[in-house]
């Protein structure tokens, strides 16, 4: 059972990272979000999918 959850997590993280790289934001912001997704595992993934996905462009644009 643990292996299935692990594989689902990897697939979901890869999906989120691919989604980040499709966004119209700076490369530094893309790399930062990718590192955060990889380091925070499920918590970061859930935060990105339910909230950050729609707001990431606003956050990264305000940084410039």
N, CA, C and O of each residue as an XYZ file, in Angstrom:
256
protein
N       0.818     -1.192      0.000
C       0.000      0.000      0.000
C       0.862      1.256      0.000
O       0.555      2.226     -0.694
N       1.943      1.238      0.781
C       2.831      2.387      0.842
C       3.486      2.674     -0.500
O       3.704      3.835     -0.847
N       3.798      1.638     -1.249
C       4.418      1.813     -2.554
C       3.466      2.513     -3.520
O       3.892      3.360     -4.306
N       2.208      2.172     -3.467
C       1.209      2.803     -4.338
C       1.089      4.290     -4.022
O       1.024      5.116     -4.932
N       1.059      4.631     -2.738
C       0.977      6.037     -2.339
C       2.228      6.782     -2.785
O       2.136      7.921     -3.243
N       3.375      6.167     -2.662
C       4.640      6.761     -3.095
C       4.625      7.035     -4.605
O       5.026      8.115     -5.038
N       4.174      6.079     -5.396
C       4.122      6.236     -6.850
C       3.128      7.323     -7.240
O       3.404      8.122     -8.135
N       1.980      7.363     -6.581
C       0.999      8.420     -6.845
C       1.600      9.783     -6.523
O       1.384     10.742     -7.264
N       2.339      9.880     -5.446
C       2.995     11.132     -5.078
C       4.005     11.583     -6.111
O       4.082     12.769     -6.431
N       4.773     10.657     -6.632
C       5.761     10.991     -7.664
C       5.060     11.481     -8.925
O       5.468     12.483     -9.514
N       4.017     10.785     -9.339
C       3.286     11.179    -10.547
C       2.653     12.558    -10.367
O       2.716     13.387    -11.274
N       2.047     12.809     -9.215
C       1.418     14.101     -8.958
C       2.452     15.221     -8.897
O       2.194     16.324     -9.378
N       3.603     14.955     -8.321
C       4.662     15.965     -8.254
C       5.199     16.281     -9.642
O       5.423     17.449     -9.960
N       5.408     15.283    -10.463
C       5.865     15.510    -11.833
C       4.827     16.325    -12.603
O       5.188     17.223    -13.364
N       3.549     16.022    -12.412
C       2.481     16.794    -13.049
C       2.543     18.255    -12.616
O       2.440     19.151    -13.453
N       2.710     18.502    -11.327
C       2.774     19.874    -10.810
C       3.991     20.608    -11.353
O       3.889     21.782    -11.710
N       5.132     19.948    -11.422
C       6.341     20.578    -11.939
C       6.186     20.900    -13.425
O       6.618     21.962    -13.872
N       5.584     20.010    -14.183
C       5.334     20.283    -15.591
C       4.390     21.473    -15.739
O       4.562     22.290    -16.643
N       3.408     21.576    -14.870
C       2.471     22.693    -14.896
C       3.184     24.007    -14.577
O       2.893     25.035    -15.189
N       4.102     23.976    -13.635
C       4.872     25.174    -13.282
C       5.683     25.651    -14.483
O       5.733     26.851    -14.749
N       6.312     24.743    -15.206
C       7.152     25.131    -16.330
C       6.350     25.593    -17.541
O       6.928     26.158    -18.470
N       5.045     25.372    -17.559
C       4.188     25.888    -18.628
C       3.747     27.321    -18.354
O       3.276     28.005    -19.263
N       3.893     27.781    -17.120
C       3.444     29.121    -16.740
C       4.375     30.183    -17.323
O       5.550     29.923    -17.585
N       3.833     31.375    -17.519
C       4.591     32.502    -18.048
C       5.212     33.284    -16.893
O       4.777     34.389    -16.570
N       6.239     32.692    -16.275
C       6.934     33.303    -15.146
C       8.437     33.153    -15.365
O       8.873     32.427    -16.259
N       9.214     33.834    -14.553
C      10.674     33.795    -14.726
C      11.227     32.401    -14.400
O      10.612     31.614    -13.681
N      12.396     32.134    -14.952
C      13.052     30.846    -14.718
C      13.414     30.672    -13.250
O      13.305     29.574    -12.705
N      13.843     31.750    -12.615
C      14.195     31.669    -11.194
C      12.981     31.280    -10.355
O      13.091     30.477     -9.428
N      11.847     31.842    -10.678
C      10.622     31.515     -9.945
C      10.212     30.057    -10.209
O       9.774     29.359     -9.294
N      10.355     29.608    -11.445
C      10.040     28.214    -11.781
C      10.914     27.257    -10.972
O      10.426     26.270    -10.423
N      12.213     27.562    -10.906
C      13.129     26.699    -10.158
C      12.827     26.734     -8.661
O      12.893     25.708     -7.984
N      12.499     27.914     -8.155
C      12.150     28.029     -6.739
C      10.931     27.211     -6.370
O      10.928     26.510     -5.358
N       9.897     27.300     -7.188
C       8.672     26.536     -6.919
C       8.946     25.043     -7.054
O       8.428     24.246     -6.272
N       9.750     24.661     -8.030
C      10.095     23.247     -8.213
C      10.833     22.706     -6.993
O      10.528     21.612     -6.517
N      11.793     23.458     -6.491
C      12.545     23.025     -5.305
C      11.622     22.907     -4.102
O      11.716     21.947     -3.337
N      10.737     23.871     -3.934
C       9.790     23.810     -2.818
C       8.889     22.591     -2.942
O       8.631     21.913     -1.948
N       8.405     22.299     -4.151
C       7.558     21.118     -4.349
C       8.309     19.831     -4.014
O       7.750     18.925     -3.395
N       9.557     19.754     -4.417
C      10.336     18.541     -4.149
C      10.675     18.375     -2.673
O      10.722     17.253     -2.169
N      10.910     19.478     -1.981
C      11.309     19.401     -0.574
C      10.133     19.209      0.392
O      10.299     18.625      1.463
N       8.962     19.696      0.019
C       7.839     19.646      0.954
C       6.910     18.463      0.737
O       5.961     18.275      1.498
N       7.167     17.677     -0.273
C       6.411     16.462     -0.535
C       4.915     16.722     -0.654
O       4.502     17.605     -1.406
N       4.107     15.979      0.065
C       2.652     16.042     -0.073
C       2.068     17.383      0.351
O       1.111     17.850     -0.268
N       2.611     18.014      1.380
C       2.063     19.289      1.854
C       2.225     20.363      0.778
O       1.272     21.075      0.461
N       3.407     20.477      0.229
C       3.647     21.451     -0.829
C       2.842     21.145     -2.079
O       2.343     22.054     -2.743
N       2.717     19.873     -2.394
C       1.949     19.460     -3.560
C       0.481     19.829     -3.408
O      -0.123     20.385     -4.326
N      -0.085     19.523     -2.264
C      -1.492     19.855     -2.039
C      -1.720     21.361     -2.040
O      -2.710     21.842     -2.593
N      -0.807     22.107     -1.422
C      -0.925     23.564     -1.419
C      -0.874     24.096     -2.849
O      -1.660     24.969     -3.215
N       0.042     23.576     -3.651
C       0.153     24.042     -5.033
C      -1.104     23.701     -5.829
O      -1.647     24.561     -6.522
N      -1.566     22.472     -5.739
C      -2.704     22.051     -6.557
C      -4.003     22.763     -6.179
O      -4.814     23.069     -7.052
N      -4.208     23.030     -4.881
C      -5.476     23.627     -4.462
C      -5.459     25.143     -4.377
O      -6.520     25.766     -4.426
N      -4.293     25.755     -4.250
C      -4.250     27.209     -4.112
C      -3.206     27.861     -5.023
O      -3.524     28.804     -5.748
N      -2.000     27.382     -4.994
C      -0.905     28.041     -5.687
C      -1.007     28.013     -7.200
O      -0.514     28.922     -7.868
N      -1.635     26.992     -7.750
C      -1.748     26.839     -9.194
C      -2.385     28.070     -9.841
O      -1.969     28.495    -10.919
N      -3.383     28.632     -9.187
C      -4.097     29.777     -9.734
C      -3.449     31.109     -9.377
O      -3.778     32.125     -9.989
N      -2.544     31.135     -8.411
C      -1.983     32.389     -7.926
C      -0.484     32.549     -8.172
O       0.070     33.603     -7.862
N       0.170     31.560     -8.705
C       1.629     31.604     -8.840
C       2.092     32.723     -9.771
O       3.122     33.348     -9.519
N       1.352     32.979    -10.830
C       1.761     34.031    -11.751
C       1.701     35.397    -11.072
O       2.560     36.247    -11.309
N       0.695     35.611    -10.229
C       0.591     36.871     -9.482
C       1.791     37.036     -8.541
O       2.382     38.114     -8.468
N       2.147     35.967     -7.823
C       3.248     36.024     -6.868
C       4.570     36.323     -7.571
O       5.349     37.162     -7.118
N       4.811     35.635     -8.668
C       6.096     35.793     -9.352
C       6.177     37.133    -10.079
O       7.261     37.707    -10.178
N       5.083     37.630    -10.578
C       5.095     38.936    -11.246
C       5.336     40.051    -10.235
O       5.998     41.038    -10.556
N       4.810     39.909     -9.018
C       4.992     40.948     -8.014
C       6.418     40.962     -7.479
O       6.836     41.954     -6.882
N       7.171     39.893     -7.678
C       8.560     39.825     -7.234
C       9.478     40.675     -8.105
O      10.534     41.114     -7.649
N       9.087     40.910     -9.347
C       9.943     41.662    -10.290
C       9.823     43.138    -10.116
O      10.476     43.898    -10.831
